[in-house]
Amino acid sequence: MHLKTFTNPSTLHTALSDHITDLLNQAIDRSGRASLVVPGGSTPITLFNQLSTVPLPWSKVLVTLSDERWVDDNHPDSNAKLVKSQLLINLASKAHFLPLNHSKSSVSEAAIAANKQLSSQPTFDITLLGMGSDGHTASLFPGSQALKSGLDLNNSNSSIAITPANSNHPRISLTLPRLLDSHQLILFFRGQAKHEVFLEAKQTDDIYRLPIAAIIKQDRTPLTAYWAP
């Protein structure tokens, strides 16, 4: 795992956008296609906007989510809505989008439907992850009943239904093994508080208290972390 630090968010966004662009181009040159997993939340919005203007062969890029709230696609809390409005615009409007949410009667059924779609996808090229101040990543929240299943490396499912303790919505999250099924992991976070969580996660073996530790301490998939104050 390699940590890259920057003096401000602007330089971080530029460096990370360039890195993702290079990796996508390499994947397209290698196999004629590329896949990019992205998180929701407010942190990646500026990065998404920058990526949307990059002159890539976007029609050869598949974009999907690391997690999603079980809400309508037009709901303000929808990660799909965020990605469509902030990333899949400008030049990137030609990319293909694979949502996690489906019109089902329960979040469990939606997770099953997402699992079927994701299981047919090959190894991701890039998985971009965020990190919460509580140490969660994707929607693998500490204290959630489904967390043990989500972090189980022997879990053959690509996605699970999970309900964080302090959330207004149940969610669908990629499992740890599916997140690790990627050619490159990138962890992207900002602020001193999260930097301290990151340092703590590097030291702990308790992945249930700090799920991000399962990403940071694994040695299966190359990981680069990007941080700015």
C-alpha positions as CSV (number, residue, x, y, z in Angstrom):
1,M,0.0,0.0,0.0
2,H,1.3,3.4,-1.0
3,L,0.1,6.7,0.5
4,K,0.3,9.8,-1.6
5,T,-0.2,13.1,0.3
6,F,-1.0,16.5,-1.1
7,T,-1.0,20.0,0.3
8,N,-4.5,20.8,-0.9
9,P,-7.5,19.1,-2.5
10,S,-6.9,20.8,-5.8
11,T,-3.6,19.1,-6.4
12,L,-5.0,15.8,-5.1
13,H,-7.9,15.9,-7.6
14,T,-5.6,16.7,-10.5
15,A,-3.1,13.9,-9.7
16,L,-5.9,11.4,-9.0
17,S,-7.7,12.3,-12.2
18,D,-4.5,11.8,-14.2
19,H,-3.9,8.4,-12.5
20,I,-7.4,7.1,-13.2
21,T,-7.1,8.3,-16.8
22,D,-3.8,6.5,-17.3
23,L,-5.2,3.3,-15.8
24,L,-8.4,3.4,-17.9
25,N,-6.3,4.0,-21.1
26,Q,-4.1,1.0,-20.1
27,A,-7.1,-1.2,-19.6
28,I,-8.6,-0.2,-22.9
29,D,-5.3,-0.8,-24.7
30,R,-5.0,-4.2,-23.0
31,S,-8.5,-5.6,-23.5
32,G,-10.5,-3.1,-25.5
33,R,-12.7,-2.1,-22.5
34,A,-12.3,-0.7,-19.0
35,S,-14.3,-0.7,-15.8
36,L,-14.4,1.8,-13.0
37,V,-16.1,1.4,-9.6
38,V,-16.9,4.7,-7.8
39,P,-18.2,5.7,-4.4
40,G,-21.0,8.1,-3.6
41,G,-21.0,11.0,-1.2
42,S,-19.8,14.6,-1.5
43,T,-16.1,14.0,-1.4
44,P,-15.6,12.8,-5.1
45,I,-17.8,15.4,-6.8
46,T,-14.9,17.6,-7.8
47,L,-13.0,14.6,-9.0
48,F,-16.0,13.4,-11.0
49,N,-16.4,16.8,-12.7
50,Q,-12.7,16.7,-13.7
51,L,-12.9,13.2,-15.0
52,S,-16.0,14.0,-17.1
53,T,-14.0,16.3,-19.3
54,V,-11.1,13.9,-19.9
55,P,-10.8,12.9,-23.6
56,L,-11.1,9.1,-23.2
57,P,-12.9,6.6,-25.4
58,W,-15.7,6.6,-22.8
59,S,-18.0,4.4,-24.8
60,K,-15.6,1.6,-23.8
61,V,-15.8,2.3,-20.1
62,L,-18.3,0.7,-17.7
63,V,-19.0,2.6,-14.5
64,T,-20.6,1.1,-11.5
65,L,-21.0,1.8,-7.7
66,S,-19.3,0.4,-4.6
67,D,-22.6,0.9,-2.8
68,E,-26.1,2.4,-3.1
69,R,-28.9,3.4,-0.9
70,W,-32.2,1.6,-1.5
71,V,-34.0,4.7,-2.8
72,D,-35.5,5.8,-6.1
73,D,-32.9,6.9,-8.7
74,N,-34.3,10.5,-8.5
75,H,-34.0,10.6,-4.7
76,P,-31.5,13.2,-3.4
77,D,-29.6,10.5,-1.5
78,S,-29.2,8.2,-4.5
79,N,-25.6,7.5,-5.5
80,A,-26.8,6.7,-9.0
81,K,-28.3,10.2,-9.3
82,L,-25.0,11.7,-8.1
83,V,-22.9,9.8,-10.6
84,K,-25.2,10.5,-13.5
85,S,-25.3,14.2,-12.7
86,Q,-21.6,14.7,-11.7
87,L,-19.6,12.1,-13.7
88,L,-21.6,10.8,-16.6
89,I,-21.8,14.2,-18.2
90,N,-19.7,16.1,-20.8
91,L,-17.4,13.6,-22.6
92,A,-18.1,10.9,-20.0
93,S,-21.8,10.8,-21.0
94,K,-20.8,8.1,-23.5
95,A,-19.8,5.7,-20.7
96,H,-22.0,2.8,-19.7
97,F,-23.5,2.7,-16.3
98,L,-24.4,-0.4,-14.3
99,P,-26.6,0.5,-11.3
100,L,-26.9,-1.5,-8.1
101,N,-30.5,-0.6,-7.3
102,H,-33.4,-2.4,-9.0
103,S,-37.2,-2.0,-8.7
104,K,-37.7,-4.8,-6.2
105,S,-40.0,-5.2,-3.2
106,S,-37.2,-5.3,-0.7
107,V,-33.5,-4.3,-0.4
108,S,-32.7,-8.0,-0.1
109,E,-34.2,-8.8,-3.4
110,A,-32.5,-5.7,-4.9
111,A,-29.1,-7.0,-3.6
112,I,-29.8,-10.4,-5.2
113,A,-30.5,-8.8,-8.5
114,A,-27.4,-6.7,-8.2
115,N,-25.4,-9.8,-7.3
116,K,-26.5,-11.5,-10.5
117,Q,-25.4,-8.6,-12.7
118,L,-22.1,-8.1,-10.9
119,S,-21.2,-11.8,-10.9
120,S,-21.2,-11.7,-14.7
121,Q,-18.7,-8.9,-14.8
122,P,-15.0,-9.7,-15.0
123,T,-12.4,-8.4,-12.6
124,F,-12.7,-4.6,-12.3
125,D,-9.9,-2.4,-13.6
126,I,-10.2,0.3,-11.0
127,T,-12.1,0.4,-7.7
128,L,-12.2,3.9,-6.2
129,L,-13.1,3.9,-2.5
130,G,-13.9,6.4,0.1
131,M,-13.6,6.1,3.9
132,G,-15.9,7.4,6.7
133,S,-14.8,8.9,10.0
134,D,-16.1,5.7,11.6
135,G,-13.9,3.6,9.4
136,H,-16.5,2.3,7.0
137,T,-15.9,1.9,3.3
138,A,-18.5,1.2,0.6
139,S,-21.5,0.5,2.9
140,L,-19.6,-1.9,5.1
141,F,-20.4,-0.1,8.4
142,P,-19.1,-1.1,11.8
143,G,-21.9,-2.5,14.0
144,S,-24.1,-3.6,11.0
145,Q,-25.6,-7.1,11.3
146,A,-24.5,-8.0,7.8
147,L,-20.9,-6.8,8.3
148,K,-19.4,-10.2,9.0
149,S,-20.9,-11.5,5.8
150,G,-19.7,-8.5,3.9
151,L,-16.1,-8.9,5.1
152,D,-16.0,-12.6,4.7
153,L,-13.3,-13.4,2.0
154,N,-15.1,-16.7,1.4
155,N,-18.4,-15.0,0.5
156,S,-19.1,-15.8,-3.1
157,N,-21.7,-13.0,-3.4
158,S,-20.7,-9.8,-5.1
159,S,-23.2,-7.7,-3.1
160,I,-25.2,-7.8,0.1
161,A,-28.1,-5.9,1.7
162,I,-27.0,-4.0,4.8
163,T,-28.6,-1.5,7.1
164,P,-26.2,0.8,9.0
165,A,-27.2,1.6,12.5
166,N,-27.4,5.3,12.0
167,S,-28.8,5.6,8.5
168,N,-32.1,6.6,7.0
169,H,-31.9,4.0,4.3
170,P,-31.0,0.4,3.9
171,R,-28.2,-0.1,1.4
172,I,-26.7,-2.4,-1.1
173,S,-22.9,-2.8,-0.8
174,L,-20.2,-4.7,-2.7
175,T,-18.6,-7.3,-0.5
176,L,-15.0,-7.3,0.4
177,P,-14.0,-10.1,-2.0
178,R,-15.7,-8.3,-4.9
179,L,-14.1,-5.0,-4.0
180,L,-10.7,-6.8,-4.0
181,D,-11.5,-8.4,-7.3
182,S,-9.9,-5.5,-9.1
183,H,-6.6,-4.7,-10.8
184,Q,-6.2,-1.6,-8.8
185,L,-7.7,-0.2,-5.6
186,I,-7.6,3.5,-4.9
187,L,-8.5,4.9,-1.5
188,F,-9.4,8.6,-1.6
189,F,-10.0,10.7,1.6
190,R,-9.5,14.2,3.0
191,G,-9.2,15.9,6.4
192,Q,-7.1,15.3,9.5
193,A,-9.7,13.3,11.3
194,K,-9.9,10.7,8.5
195,H,-6.1,10.7,8.3
196,E,-6.0,9.6,12.0
197,V,-8.6,6.9,11.3
198,F,-6.4,5.7,8.4
199,L,-3.3,5.5,10.6
200,E,-5.3,3.6,13.3
201,A,-6.6,1.2,10.7
202,K,-3.1,0.5,9.6
203,Q,-2.3,-0.7,13.1
204,T,-5.4,-2.7,14.1
205,D,-6.4,-6.2,13.3
206,D,-10.1,-5.5,14.3
207,I,-11.7,-5.2,10.8
208,Y,-15.1,-5.2,12.4
209,R,-14.4,-2.1,14.4
210,L,-12.7,-0.4,11.4
211,P,-13.8,-2.1,8.2
212,I,-11.4,0.0,6.1
213,A,-8.6,-2.0,7.7
214,A,-9.6,-5.0,5.7
215,I,-8.8,-2.9,2.6
216,I,-5.6,-1.3,3.9
217,K,-4.0,-4.4,5.3
218,Q,-4.8,-6.9,2.5
219,D,-2.1,-8.0,0.2
220,R,-4.2,-9.3,-2.7
221,T,-4.8,-6.2,-4.7
222,P,-2.5,-3.2,-5.3
223,L,-3.7,-0.2,-3.3
224,T,-2.8,3.4,-3.6
225,A,-4.2,5.9,-1.0
226,Y,-4.6,9.6,-1.8
227,W,-5.0,12.2,1.0
228,A,-5.0,15.9,1.5
229,P,-5.9,18.0,4.5
